[in-house]
Amino acid sequence: MARRLAPEETALWKKVAATVEPIAKRPLPLEPKAPPTVKPPKSTPRSSAVAAVPRAPSPSPLPPPRRTWAGSTLDGHWDRRLRKGLVRPDMSIDLHGHSLASAQALLDDAIGRALIRGARVLLVVAGRLRPGADRLPLMHGDPRPRGAIRASLPDWLSVSPYADRIVALRPAHISHGGGGAVYVILRRSRDD
């Protein structure tokens, strides 16, 4: 049961309550007020030595959206030929035994060479993708998880300088490496 206030407590409470403004009576701010503008002083020899007020840094631009090739479409004829192993790769590159950084650099270099040669299909042998390889954290001193290069391929291709020239990414036929390799389908240049 709550106790009642003593008469001196009630008098004190009434004095405090009289000084309080209810929240509902306050006007709500609709928008933040802009900071006051300051006119620059007239240019004098002495004022030129005064440093200008630094401006707030502009926000950094957002990274480009990540491109995925899972939904990229080739015509049915191309997809059937790739699945049956009837397409012969124009070039191939093997990324086994490389670090992640060197593998990415070699991949970009191979795509550049393939485009110069007018190749349409680049076979990238990267090893089998191990379940969860893309989710395992790299611990200091631990070797990288198996399948890390294969798991990184889609990310590397989406940020590649040649990303706009890559049409599709498809799993390789068993005769070309199966689950350990992928076909990178390149767009032919317009002057071919």
C-alpha positions as CSV (number, residue, x, y, z in Angstrom):
1,M,0.0,0.0,0.0
2,A,1.3,3.4,-0.9
3,R,1.9,6.0,1.8
4,R,0.3,9.4,1.7
5,L,2.4,12.6,1.4
6,A,2.9,14.7,4.5
7,P,1.4,18.3,4.2
8,E,4.9,19.8,3.8
9,E,5.7,17.3,1.1
10,T,2.4,18.1,-0.7
11,A,3.2,21.8,-0.6
12,L,6.7,21.2,-2.0
13,W,5.3,19.0,-4.7
14,K,2.8,21.6,-5.8
15,K,5.7,24.2,-6.1
16,V,7.7,21.8,-8.3
17,A,4.7,20.9,-10.4
18,A,3.9,24.6,-11.1
19,T,7.3,25.1,-12.7
20,V,7.1,22.2,-15.1
21,E,5.8,22.7,-18.6
22,P,3.9,19.7,-20.0
23,I,5.4,18.0,-23.0
24,A,2.2,18.3,-25.0
25,K,2.3,22.1,-25.0
26,R,5.8,22.2,-26.5
27,P,5.9,22.7,-30.3
28,L,7.5,19.7,-32.0
29,P,10.4,20.5,-34.3
30,L,9.4,19.7,-37.9
31,E,12.9,19.8,-39.4
32,P,16.3,20.6,-38.1
33,K,17.3,24.2,-38.3
34,A,20.1,25.0,-40.8
35,P,23.3,26.4,-39.2
36,P,23.5,30.1,-39.5
37,T,25.4,31.3,-42.5
38,V,28.5,33.4,-42.0
39,K,29.4,35.8,-44.7
40,P,33.2,35.8,-45.4
41,P,34.9,39.0,-44.3
42,K,36.1,41.5,-46.9
43,S,39.4,40.6,-48.3
44,T,42.2,42.5,-46.6
45,P,45.9,41.7,-46.5
46,R,45.6,40.5,-42.9
47,S,42.5,38.3,-43.5
48,S,44.1,36.4,-46.3
49,A,46.4,34.8,-43.8
50,V,43.4,33.4,-41.9
51,A,42.7,29.8,-42.7
52,A,39.4,29.0,-44.3
53,V,36.8,27.1,-42.3
54,P,37.2,23.4,-43.2
55,R,34.2,21.8,-44.8
56,A,32.7,18.6,-43.7
57,P,34.1,15.7,-45.8
58,S,31.8,14.4,-48.5
59,P,30.5,10.9,-47.9
60,S,32.5,8.2,-49.7
61,P,30.7,6.8,-52.8
62,L,29.0,3.5,-52.4
63,P,30.8,0.5,-53.9
64,P,29.3,-0.7,-57.2
65,P,26.6,-3.3,-56.8
66,R,27.9,-6.9,-56.7
67,R,27.2,-8.7,-59.9
68,T,26.1,-12.3,-59.8
69,W,26.2,-14.7,-62.7
70,A,23.7,-17.2,-61.3
71,G,20.9,-15.4,-63.1
72,S,22.8,-14.5,-66.2
73,T,21.3,-16.2,-69.2
74,L,22.9,-17.7,-72.2
75,D,20.6,-19.0,-74.9
76,G,19.5,-22.6,-74.5
77,H,21.8,-23.9,-77.2
78,W,24.9,-22.6,-75.3
79,D,23.8,-24.0,-72.0
80,R,23.1,-27.4,-73.5
81,R,26.5,-27.5,-75.2
82,L,28.3,-26.5,-72.0
83,R,26.4,-29.1,-69.9
84,K,27.2,-31.9,-72.4
85,G,30.9,-30.9,-72.7
86,L,30.6,-30.0,-76.4
87,V,32.2,-26.5,-76.0
88,R,35.9,-26.5,-76.1
89,P,37.6,-23.8,-74.0
90,D,39.6,-21.3,-76.0
91,M,42.0,-20.8,-73.0
92,S,42.5,-22.2,-69.6
93,I,44.2,-21.2,-66.4
94,D,45.0,-23.3,-63.3
95,L,45.0,-21.5,-60.0
96,H,46.0,-24.4,-57.8
97,G,48.8,-23.7,-55.3
98,H,48.5,-19.9,-55.5
99,S,47.7,-17.6,-52.6
100,L,44.3,-15.8,-52.8
101,A,46.0,-12.5,-53.9
102,S,48.1,-14.0,-56.6
103,A,45.2,-16.2,-57.8
104,Q,43.1,-13.1,-58.2
105,A,45.8,-11.2,-60.1
106,L,46.4,-14.2,-62.4
107,L,42.7,-14.5,-63.1
108,D,42.4,-10.8,-64.1
109,D,45.5,-11.2,-66.3
110,A,44.1,-14.3,-68.0
111,I,40.8,-12.6,-68.7
112,G,42.6,-9.7,-70.2
113,R,44.7,-12.0,-72.4
114,A,41.6,-14.0,-73.4
115,L,39.8,-10.8,-74.5
116,I,42.8,-9.7,-76.5
117,R,42.9,-13.0,-78.3
118,G,39.1,-12.9,-78.9
119,A,38.4,-16.0,-76.8
120,R,34.9,-16.7,-75.8
121,V,35.3,-19.4,-73.2
122,L,37.9,-19.3,-70.5
123,L,38.3,-22.5,-68.3
124,V,39.4,-21.6,-64.8
125,V,40.6,-24.6,-62.7
126,A,40.4,-23.6,-59.1
127,G,39.8,-26.8,-57.1
128,R,36.6,-28.1,-55.6
129,L,34.5,-25.9,-53.5
130,R,34.4,-27.4,-50.0
131,P,31.1,-27.0,-48.0
132,G,31.3,-23.8,-45.9
133,A,34.7,-22.8,-47.3
134,D,33.4,-19.3,-48.0
135,R,32.2,-18.9,-44.4
136,L,35.3,-20.1,-42.5
137,P,37.3,-17.3,-40.9
138,L,41.0,-17.2,-41.5
139,M,42.9,-17.6,-38.3
140,H,46.4,-16.3,-37.9
141,G,48.9,-19.1,-38.5
142,D,46.2,-21.5,-39.9
143,P,46.3,-22.4,-43.5
144,R,43.5,-21.1,-45.6
145,P,40.5,-23.4,-45.8
146,R,40.3,-25.8,-48.7
147,G,38.3,-24.4,-51.6
148,A,38.9,-20.8,-50.7
149,I,40.0,-19.9,-54.3
150,R,36.9,-21.5,-55.8
151,A,34.7,-19.8,-53.3
152,S,36.2,-16.4,-54.1
153,L,35.8,-16.6,-57.9
154,P,32.3,-15.0,-58.1
155,D,33.5,-12.1,-55.9
156,W,36.7,-11.6,-57.9
157,L,34.8,-11.6,-61.2
158,S,32.3,-9.1,-60.0
159,V,35.0,-6.6,-59.1
160,S,37.3,-7.4,-62.0
161,P,38.2,-4.6,-64.4
162,Y,36.7,-6.8,-67.1
163,A,33.3,-7.5,-65.2
164,D,31.4,-5.8,-68.0
165,R,32.9,-8.2,-70.5
166,I,31.9,-11.3,-68.6
167,V,28.6,-12.8,-69.7
168,A,28.2,-15.9,-67.6
169,L,29.9,-18.2,-65.1
170,R,29.0,-21.9,-65.5
171,P,30.3,-25.1,-63.9
172,A,32.7,-27.1,-66.1
173,H,31.9,-30.4,-67.6
174,I,33.5,-33.4,-66.0
175,S,35.9,-33.7,-69.0
176,H,37.2,-30.2,-68.2
177,G,37.5,-30.6,-64.4
178,G,33.9,-30.9,-63.2
179,G,33.3,-29.3,-59.8
180,G,36.9,-28.1,-59.6
181,A,36.6,-25.8,-62.6
182,V,34.3,-23.2,-64.1
183,Y,33.7,-21.8,-67.5
184,V,33.9,-18.0,-67.7
185,I,31.9,-17.0,-70.8
186,L,33.3,-13.7,-72.3
187,R,31.5,-11.2,-74.5
188,R,33.1,-10.8,-77.9
189,S,34.2,-7.3,-78.8
190,R,31.9,-5.5,-81.2
191,D,34.6,-5.3,-83.9
192,D,35.0,-9.1,-84.2
